[in-house]
Amino acid sequence: MISISVDPFSDTDDVLRSYASSYGANWIWARDVVGATADYQVSGTPTTFIIDQGGQVRYRHVGYTDASIFLSDIDGLVNRN
Protein backbone atom coordinates (compact mmCIF):
# COMPACT_ATOMS: atom_id res chain seq x y z
CA MET A 1 0.00 0.00 0.00
CA ILE A 2 1.22 3.48 -0.87
CA SER A 3 -0.27 6.85 0.06
CA ILE A 4 0.63 9.65 -2.34
CA SER A 5 0.20 13.29 -1.40
CA VAL A 6 -1.45 15.37 -4.12
CA ASP A 7 0.15 18.55 -2.72
CA PRO A 8 3.88 17.86 -2.73
CA PHE A 9 4.77 21.48 -2.00
CA SER A 10 2.86 21.74 1.30
CA ASP A 11 3.21 18.10 2.27
CA THR A 12 6.93 17.94 2.82
CA ASP A 13 8.67 14.71 3.80
CA ASP A 14 8.61 15.86 7.43
CA VAL A 15 4.88 16.66 7.31
CA LEU A 16 4.07 13.24 5.82
CA ARG A 17 6.25 11.42 8.37
CA SER A 18 4.53 13.27 11.21
CA TYR A 19 1.06 12.58 9.81
CA ALA A 20 1.78 8.88 9.29
CA SER A 21 3.28 8.58 12.75
CA SER A 22 0.33 10.27 14.43
CA TYR A 23 -2.06 7.72 12.87
CA GLY A 24 0.19 4.69 13.20
CA ALA A 25 0.22 4.36 9.41
CA ASN A 26 3.26 2.21 8.74
CA TRP A 27 3.03 1.90 4.96
CA ILE A 28 4.85 3.90 2.26
CA TRP A 29 4.08 7.64 2.00
CA ALA A 30 5.18 9.62 -1.05
CA ARG A 31 4.90 13.06 -2.60
CA ASP A 32 3.68 13.36 -6.20
CA VAL A 33 6.61 15.16 -7.77
CA VAL A 34 6.30 13.37 -11.13
CA GLY A 35 2.67 14.07 -12.10
CA ALA A 36 1.03 10.80 -11.06
CA THR A 37 -2.07 12.73 -9.97
CA ALA A 38 -2.57 13.93 -13.54
CA ASP A 39 -1.50 10.65 -15.14
CA TYR A 40 -4.10 8.73 -13.12
CA GLN A 41 -6.72 11.48 -13.47
CA VAL A 42 -7.24 11.94 -9.74
CA SER A 43 -10.20 14.29 -9.37
CA GLY A 44 -10.87 14.01 -5.65
CA THR A 45 -9.39 12.75 -2.45
CA PRO A 46 -9.13 10.17 -1.32
CA THR A 47 -8.85 8.21 -4.55
CA THR A 48 -7.93 4.56 -4.17
CA PHE A 49 -6.59 2.33 -6.90
CA ILE A 50 -6.24 -1.43 -6.72
CA ILE A 51 -3.58 -2.56 -9.15
CA ASP A 52 -3.08 -6.18 -10.16
CA GLN A 53 0.20 -8.08 -10.28
CA GLY A 54 0.65 -7.10 -13.90
CA GLY A 55 0.51 -3.40 -13.05
CA GLN A 56 -3.00 -2.84 -14.47
CA VAL A 57 -5.49 -0.67 -12.59
CA ARG A 58 -8.41 -3.00 -11.88
CA TYR A 59 -10.45 -0.88 -9.47
CA ARG A 60 -10.74 2.83 -8.77
CA HIS A 61 -12.73 4.38 -5.93
CA VAL A 62 -13.15 8.13 -5.37
CA GLY A 63 -14.10 9.33 -1.90
CA TYR A 64 -14.74 7.30 1.22
CA THR A 65 -15.04 3.61 0.42
CA ASP A 66 -16.03 0.97 2.94
CA ALA A 67 -13.43 -1.70 3.65
CA SER A 68 -15.89 -4.38 2.53
CA ILE A 69 -15.68 -2.99 -1.02
CA PHE A 70 -11.90 -3.27 -1.02
CA LEU A 71 -12.09 -6.82 0.33
CA SER A 72 -14.54 -7.76 -2.41
CA ASP A 73 -12.32 -6.20 -5.08
CA ILE A 74 -9.24 -8.01 -3.82
CA ASP A 75 -11.14 -11.28 -3.49
CA GLY A 76 -12.23 -10.90 -7.10
CA LEU A 77 -8.61 -10.51 -8.21
CA VAL A 78 -7.27 -13.35 -6.10
CA ASN A 79 -10.01 -15.79 -7.06
CA ARG A 80 -10.46 -14.93 -10.74
CA ASN A 81 -10.16 -17.75 -13.22
C-alpha positions, 0 to 999 in steps of 0.5 A: 500500500502506498499513500501519495500526497497530491500537494507535494509542496505543502506536504513535505517529507517531514509533514508526511512522516509526522502525519503517518506517525500520528495515525500509526500508518506504517506503509509507504508515503510519497509526494507526487513530484512526477505528475502521477495525480494527472497521469491517473486522473485523480479528481478528488481525495481520497482516490484509491486504486487497486492494481493487479500483479501485472501493473494494471489498474483494476479498481478505482474508488473516489471518496470514502469507500467501505473496507468491505468494497476493497475486500470484495475487489481483492477477493475478485482478483485473487479468485479470478479464473 
